[in-house]
C-alpha cells in the first residue's frame, strides 16, 4: 500500500496524472479529468482515506472542471506559475510547517527537487493504483 494511514496533505499534479491515463481510456482530457475528480471525491469520503487532504493542482488559469471543493478534495489552478512550481513551493512550506505532505507526480525533475527539501513523492500510476485497488 502506498497511501499512508497518517493524516497527510497530498499535492497531486492534476494534468500529469490525467495525461498519464489518456492512452488507456482513449477519451478526452476533460472526460478523464471529470472521472478522476469524481473518483477522488469518493476516495476522500471513504473512512480509510477521509483523514487526508487532497489538493489537485492544474496548470494555468481556471477552467470548468466541476466543483472546486469536493469533500476532502480541493481543485487548484496554478495561474501564472507552473503546477510543478506551485506544488514544490506548497510542499516545501507545508513540510517546514510540520505538516505531513506527499506530492503525486511522475515528473522526475520535480521529484528530485522535492527530495532535496525532504518531501516524499509518488508516481501518479502508483498513487492511483493503490487507491483504486484498496477501495474495492
HELIX and SHEET records of a PDB file:
HELIX    1   1 UNK A   14  UNK A   25  1                                  12    
HELIX    2   2 UNK A   29  UNK A   45  1                                  17    
HELIX    3   3 UNK A   83  UNK A   96  1                                  14    
HELIX    4   4 UNK A  108  UNK A  116  1                                   9    
HELIX    5   5 UNK A  124  UNK A  134  1                                  11    
SHEET    1   A 6 UNK A  69  UNK A  70  0                                        
SHEET    2   A 6 UNK A  73  UNK A  77 -1                                        
SHEET    3   A 6 UNK A  53  UNK A  58  1                                        
SHEET    4   A 6 UNK A   9  UNK A  13  1                                        
SHEET    5   A 6 UNK A 101  UNK A 104  1                                        
SHEET    6   A 6 UNK A 120  UNK A 122  1                                        
END                                                                             
